[in-house]
Amino acid sequence: MTQTTSHTAPTYQPIDDALAPWQKAIYEGNLSFECGDLVVARDHYTVAANIAETLMAQFTNIPYSDTVADSLSHCFPAFVVATHNLADTFKVMGQPEKACNWLCHAHQKLSLVLCHPNEKIRHLVLHHHHKTYFELVKFAQMSADFPELITRINHVLSDHPHKTQLLH
């Protein structure tokens, strides 16, 4: 008697194909970062951030569906990971202004999605928006010697629909 095993076919998600170049760029960036090749890491993370941002923009501009929600649930964290990796790379390179710019950019982009007309999309982005908020706060705490960066962060934190307490 032969024993048969039932296999469920893997679910095909087009977002997996769309994010494959992002995944490769993050992987290559991580390898370069670990080897201390920060310029190459920066370049890979920049590519990854641009891919994720482009996909995020595309999916937030089409009518909501379960496929859109699933895609955005991948795009939002991909964007946050890439921008935070990029900011970390700039910190290690001794370029806090550029690190701050990327952290602010990520938070601003997600803040815009908080204004999306679809409540489900706003709900999907909220967790990632909180992450970028806390990264900005953490960065500000470590950047007390750079008052111009604190000013920039305060501006970004005050310029979104859910205003929060400013840093001093």
PyMOL commands that set and color helices and strands:
alter all, ss='L'
color gray80, all
select helices_A, chain A and resi 14-34+38-60+66-92+96-113+119-142+147-158
alter helices_A, ss='H'
color red, helices_A
deselect
rebuild
show_as cartoon
